[in-house]
C-alpha cells in the first residue's frame, strides 16, 4: 500500500511538471487556477537569437553530458540476511576480503566440520571467523581490516591463536575517523550498511540477540570501484595530511605507507 501511494504521488508530480498542473491547498489544479497572473516576458537571450550551429552544439553537449540512468543489481539486507549473505560470501572468498568497521569484535560463524570425538554442543557448533581467515591466508587470499577502535579482548585472543595471522597473513590499520561499514569480497561483491564487524551485526547470533541492521549488497562494478577507491585512500593515508586529529593519532596511516 505504501509503495502504491508513492507511485501515485510520483505520477501526480510528473503530471504537474509535464502538463502544467500545480498544487493548490493540497489539491491538484491547473496552473491557471493557482497562478492566474501571466509570467513576465523573458528578457534574456532567446534560443532563436543564437546561431543555429552554436545552438546545435549546445544541445548535443547537454545530451552527452547528461547522466544516463542505469540498472544496478541490488539486494536489500536486514538483520540475519547480513550473516547469510555477507558473511557467507566472506567465507567463500578466493582473492581478497576488505573490511571497514568502526567497532571490531570476534565474530562467530557456524562450523560445518565434523570432528571425531568432539561433542557437538552449543558452542561446539561455532568457531571464530579468524580461524577461517587463517585458512584463507594459507590460500593466499588478501585480507584487510580498517577499523576505528581497539579490537575486543575476544578478538585479540582468537587472533593470537592463529599463527598465520600473527605472522602477517592479515593487514590491520586503525583510523579513529573510520565510521563506514563495508565488506568487499574478491572485488566482485560489496556490502554497504549499518553493520559493524561484530557478532551482533554480521555473526551467527539468534534473531532475539542480534542487532537490527540494514544494508545493501551489490555486484555493480562502478559501485565497487568507487568503494575500493575510497577505502584505499584512507588505507594508504591519503587523507592524513589535512586531518585535524593527526596530533592525537598514534600512528598516522601515511607514515605506515611510506
C-alpha positions as CSV (number, residue, x, y, z in Angstrom):
1,X,0.0,0.0,0.0
2,X,2.8,2.4,0.9
3,X,4.6,1.7,-2.4
4,X,1.3,2.2,-4.3
5,X,0.9,5.6,-2.6
6,X,4.4,6.5,-3.6
7,X,3.7,5.7,-7.2
8,X,0.6,7.8,-7.2
9,X,2.4,10.7,-5.7
10,X,5.2,10.5,-8.3
11,X,2.6,10.2,-11.0
12,X,0.9,13.4,-9.8
13,X,4.2,15.2,-9.7
14,X,5.0,14.1,-13.2
15,X,1.7,15.3,-14.4
16,X,2.2,18.6,-12.6
17,X,5.6,19.1,-14.3
18,X,4.7,17.8,-17.8
19,X,1.2,19.1,-18.3
20,X,1.1,22.4,-16.4
21,X,-0.7,21.3,-13.2
22,X,0.2,22.6,-9.7
23,X,-0.7,22.2,-6.0
24,X,-3.4,24.4,-4.5
25,X,-4.2,23.8,-0.9
26,X,-3.2,20.1,-1.2
27,X,-5.4,19.7,-4.3
28,X,-4.0,19.3,-7.8
29,X,-5.4,22.0,-10.1
30,X,-4.4,23.5,-13.4
31,X,-1.7,26.2,-13.1
32,X,-4.1,28.9,-14.4
33,X,-6.1,28.4,-11.2
34,X,-3.2,28.8,-8.8
35,X,-1.1,31.3,-10.9
36,X,-3.6,33.5,-12.8
37,X,-1.1,36.2,-13.5
38,X,0.8,35.9,-16.7
39,X,4.5,35.4,-16.5
40,X,6.7,38.4,-17.2
41,X,8.5,38.3,-20.6
42,X,11.9,36.6,-20.7
43,X,14.4,39.4,-21.3
44,X,17.4,37.0,-21.6
45,X,18.7,35.9,-24.9
46,X,16.3,33.6,-26.7
47,X,17.3,30.4,-28.3
48,X,16.3,31.9,-31.7
49,X,18.9,34.7,-31.2
50,X,21.7,32.2,-31.1
51,X,23.4,31.0,-34.3
52,X,22.0,27.7,-35.5
53,X,25.4,25.9,-35.3
54,X,26.1,27.1,-31.8
55,X,22.6,26.1,-30.6
56,X,23.0,22.6,-32.2
57,X,26.4,22.1,-30.5
58,X,25.0,23.2,-27.1
59,X,22.0,20.8,-27.4
60,X,24.3,17.9,-28.4
61,X,26.6,18.6,-25.5
62,X,23.8,18.7,-23.0
63,X,22.6,15.3,-24.2
64,X,26.1,13.8,-24.0
65,X,26.9,15.2,-20.5
66,X,23.5,14.4,-19.0
67,X,23.9,11.4,-16.6
68,X,22.2,8.4,-18.1
69,X,20.1,6.1,-15.9
70,X,21.4,2.6,-15.5
71,X,20.2,-0.6,-13.8
72,X,22.1,-1.8,-10.8
73,X,21.9,-5.3,-9.4
74,X,21.0,-4.7,-5.8
75,X,19.7,-6.6,-2.8
76,X,18.4,-5.0,0.4
77,X,19.6,-6.8,3.6
78,X,18.1,-6.7,7.1
79,X,19.1,-8.4,10.3
80,X,20.1,-12.1,9.7
81,X,20.5,-11.5,6.0
82,X,23.8,-10.0,6.9
83,X,25.1,-13.3,8.1
84,X,23.6,-15.4,5.4
85,X,24.7,-13.2,2.5
86,X,27.7,-11.1,3.5
87,X,29.5,-13.5,5.9
88,X,28.9,-16.5,3.7
89,X,30.5,-14.5,0.8
90,X,33.5,-13.8,3.0
91,X,33.8,-17.5,4.0
92,X,34.0,-18.4,0.3
93,X,36.4,-15.7,-0.8
94,X,39.0,-16.6,-3.4
95,X,41.1,-13.5,-3.9
96,X,40.5,-10.8,-1.3
97,X,38.4,-9.5,1.6
98,X,38.4,-5.9,2.6
99,X,36.6,-4.9,5.8
100,X,35.9,-1.4,7.1
101,X,34.3,-1.1,10.5
102,X,34.0,1.3,13.5
103,X,33.8,-1.5,16.1
104,X,35.9,-4.7,15.8
105,X,34.9,-7.8,17.7
106,X,35.3,-11.5,17.3
107,X,32.6,-13.0,15.1
108,X,31.4,-16.5,15.5
109,X,30.3,-18.5,12.4
110,X,28.7,-21.9,12.1
111,X,31.2,-24.7,11.9
112,X,30.1,-27.3,9.3
113,X,33.1,-29.6,10.1
114,X,32.5,-32.9,11.8
115,X,35.4,-33.5,14.2
116,X,35.6,-37.1,15.5
117,X,35.4,-37.3,19.3
118,X,34.3,-33.7,19.7
119,X,31.0,-33.2,21.4
120,X,28.6,-31.2,19.3
121,X,27.3,-28.9,22.0
122,X,26.0,-25.4,21.8
123,X,29.5,-23.8,21.5
124,X,30.9,-26.7,19.6
125,X,28.8,-25.8,16.6
126,X,30.6,-22.5,16.0
127,X,34.1,-21.2,15.6
128,X,35.8,-17.8,15.3
129,X,35.8,-16.3,11.8
130,X,39.5,-15.7,12.5
131,X,40.1,-19.4,12.1
132,X,38.5,-19.1,8.6
133,X,40.8,-16.1,7.9
134,X,43.8,-18.2,8.8
135,X,42.7,-20.8,6.2
136,X,42.1,-18.1,3.6
137,X,45.6,-16.6,4.4
138,X,47.2,-20.0,3.7
139,X,45.5,-20.0,0.3
140,X,46.9,-16.6,-0.5
141,X,43.7,-14.5,-0.1
142,X,44.5,-10.8,0.7
143,X,42.9,-9.8,4.0
144,X,42.5,-6.2,5.2
145,X,40.6,-4.7,8.2
146,X,40.3,-1.0,8.6
147,X,38.9,-0.1,11.9
148,X,38.4,2.8,14.3
149,X,38.6,1.4,17.8
150,X,40.7,-1.1,19.7
151,X,39.7,-4.7,19.0
152,X,37.8,-6.5,21.7
153,X,39.6,-8.9,24.1
154,X,37.9,-11.9,22.5
155,X,39.1,-10.8,19.0
156,X,42.7,-10.4,20.3
157,X,42.6,-13.8,22.0
158,X,41.3,-15.5,18.8
159,X,43.8,-13.6,16.7
160,X,46.8,-14.6,18.8
161,X,45.7,-18.3,18.5
162,X,46.2,-18.1,14.7
163,X,50.0,-18.2,13.8
164,X,49.2,-17.4,10.1
165,X,47.6,-14.2,11.1
166,X,50.2,-13.2,13.7
167,X,52.9,-13.8,11.0
168,X,51.2,-11.2,8.7
169,X,48.5,-13.1,6.9
170,X,46.2,-10.2,7.6
171,X,46.8,-6.5,7.5
172,X,45.0,-4.3,10.0
173,X,45.1,-0.5,10.2
174,X,43.5,1.9,12.7
175,X,41.9,5.3,11.9
176,X,39.7,6.9,14.6
177,X,37.7,8.7,11.9
178,X,36.5,5.5,10.2
179,X,32.8,5.1,10.6
180,X,31.9,3.5,7.3
181,X,30.9,-0.2,7.4
182,X,31.7,-2.1,4.2
183,X,32.9,-5.5,3.1
184,X,34.3,-6.1,-0.3
185,X,34.8,-9.7,-1.5
186,X,37.1,-10.5,-4.4
187,X,36.4,-7.1,-5.9
188,X,33.2,-8.6,-7.2
189,X,30.7,-8.0,-4.4
190,X,30.3,-5.1,-1.9
191,X,28.2,-4.6,1.2
192,X,27.4,-1.1,2.5
193,X,25.2,-0.7,5.5
194,X,24.9,-0.3,9.2
195,X,26.5,-3.5,10.5
196,X,29.9,-3.4,12.2
197,X,32.3,-6.3,12.2
198,X,30.7,-7.8,15.4
199,X,28.7,-10.9,16.3
200,X,25.5,-8.9,16.7
201,X,26.0,-7.2,13.4
202,X,27.4,-9.9,11.0
203,X,27.7,-13.0,13.1
204,X,25.6,-16.1,13.6
205,X,23.7,-14.8,16.7
206,X,20.0,-15.7,17.0
207,X,17.2,-13.3,16.0
208,X,16.4,-12.4,19.6
209,X,20.0,-11.3,20.3
210,X,21.3,-9.7,17.1
211,X,21.2,-6.0,16.2
212,X,18.6,-4.6,13.9
213,X,20.7,-3.8,10.8
214,X,20.1,-2.8,7.2
215,X,22.3,-2.5,4.2
216,X,22.7,-3.3,0.5
217,X,24.7,-5.9,-1.4
218,X,25.6,-5.3,-5.0
219,X,27.9,-6.7,-7.7
220,X,27.8,-3.4,-9.7
221,X,31.3,-2.7,-10.9
222,X,31.2,1.1,-10.8
223,X,30.0,1.0,-7.2
224,X,32.7,-1.5,-6.2
225,X,35.4,0.7,-7.9
226,X,34.2,3.8,-6.0
227,X,34.1,2.0,-2.7
228,X,37.5,0.5,-3.1
229,X,39.0,3.8,-4.2
230,X,37.6,5.5,-1.1
231,X,38.8,2.6,1.1
232,X,42.3,2.7,-0.4
233,X,42.6,6.4,0.1
234,X,42.0,6.0,3.8
235,X,44.1,2.9,4.0
236,X,47.3,4.4,2.5
237,X,46.9,7.7,4.4
238,X,45.9,10.0,1.6
239,X,43.5,11.8,3.9
240,X,46.0,12.2,6.8
241,X,47.8,15.4,5.7
242,X,44.7,17.6,6.2
243,X,43.3,15.6,9.2
244,X,42.7,17.8,12.3
245,X,43.1,14.8,14.6
246,X,46.6,14.0,13.3
247,X,48.3,15.1,16.5
248,X,46.1,12.7,18.5
249,X,46.7,9.7,16.2
250,X,49.3,7.3,17.5
251,X,50.3,6.2,14.0
252,X,49.1,8.2,11.1
253,X,48.4,6.0,8.1
254,X,50.6,8.0,5.7
255,X,53.6,7.1,7.9
256,X,52.8,3.4,7.6
257,X,52.6,3.5,3.8
258,X,55.9,5.2,3.3
